[in-house]
């Protein structure tokens, strides 16, 4: 295998596994991801960590620092760069469940009038202008950086629909792009300038849908796109597109703006290959590789990778797509 010679990032994104499945995930890394040539593993942790600075923000199931060290040791043995992710600003709830930050600190909520079981919304957001929110969030980031011994950090920031809400006394009437850019710049200040890490984020809120034509999920219809001109160029943009299209205009767009780009695919094999091939045709020195998202937990994806029982169909499809993207060179 030529994995060690590849300068390009060959990344896989997974959600946190259950603690008891860490050995299974390690086996999947060792027996499947490493031999395939994967050299970047992004582990989206969010609240599933045994935080000590803010134990009140731990999810109901968590990974310990020792669990992370186990995964890290396996990754290092196989020269895989392990990158933590904490989803910032948006995605602070899912369906009827509001995540710990906005349950424990309701004053950080951008839409405090919406009941905590989230009727009629996609996901809650925290308020980027609350003067105390970054103190809490940066403490969590610092714990993850320490546990992962990280040199890069993914801040998420996709699909932020609730921003500049009339319900927020600080953000009401303000420009969504200014607010979004402020949040990006705050996290960059902490992660890149202070902690000297490479910062990654999803790209959708930086794309103007009226230009890109991707729709309201993969691009912005809510006024955040001008933020692309207001943020540092050393951020790695994970430009995710999961549908089959003839063209993916954001791939050259982000490179022309000066960002490093990691095109990001999911479980549709045809779409994943189309994105990969379009990105290759439109690659400059800013094109740094490819990221396969799975939108599955580390437990589920490990089962699918190892072909053991109880993997979900979605995880199996994601594994099929990532194998296609990586192996059909
Ligand atoms: Zn606000």
Boltz pocket constraint, residues with backbone or C-beta under 6 A from the ligand:
constraints:
  - pocket:
      binder: B
      contacts: [[A, 109], [A, 110], [A, 126], [A, 127], [A, 128], [A, 129], [A, 130], [A, 164], [A, 165], [A, 168], [A, 169], [A, 170], [A, 171], [A, 172]]
      max_distance: 6.0
